[in-house]
């Protein structure tokens, strides 16, 4: 056992920042973060990142000094992750914006299109689209508060602006065209509208079911990770084919919305979202394969048998 010092150096410059004492072999990186925060109050624990090598990966909060091979006088390299904001705050901001923005176009068309727009009747599909959009983002808000358990408490505050530009901007883009007085209903009429609506509802229920299944994998207050598996809920059976069925269902929901509205901006929103979700899904898929030796190899990341 030792109760000595670990040197903290800047990851970029290599300069010594401080030396931390009173650390034991069983002390965790989170213990290091708390000790560092006492000396450098600007850097609260969630703002800190540590590496054992300046060019290596960040070590985890639960890693012990002993498991990392750190002894008396060893070095840890510090990286400032920047000002942080809670994931819940980020999600509530991201998702409240699209809900409010879309409804402004739908409920107050005169603000955007002029006074005469308020007198023009909407096609039935416009009302359905507004209901679908509102349901999706209301669900997202409720999931943020009651369902999601985050493995990381915070994210860089700059991300809230970047993500909000994406969600809010696409909300205005899609809403402008779907609620426009010159918008025309889909070419195949009710068959296309209600077929798209049915697919949208099924995909949304699937997305919710997977989120609940993922929530139940992680006990409250922990960062424990397990292999996601199907439950008795049929919507979760997609876990047998892909690692991230929540993304599969979400992409399907927006594809259905695009078919239902026959709106190009909705299609562009779907494609942009699918690309980003595919990147996330592939990253998570690779992490599962590295972390769990028994992870099912037959699974794809987001599209069964393809991607």
Order of alpha helices (4+ residues) and beta strands (2+ residues): beta-beta-alpha-beta-beta-beta-alpha-alpha-alpha-beta-alpha-alpha-alpha-alpha
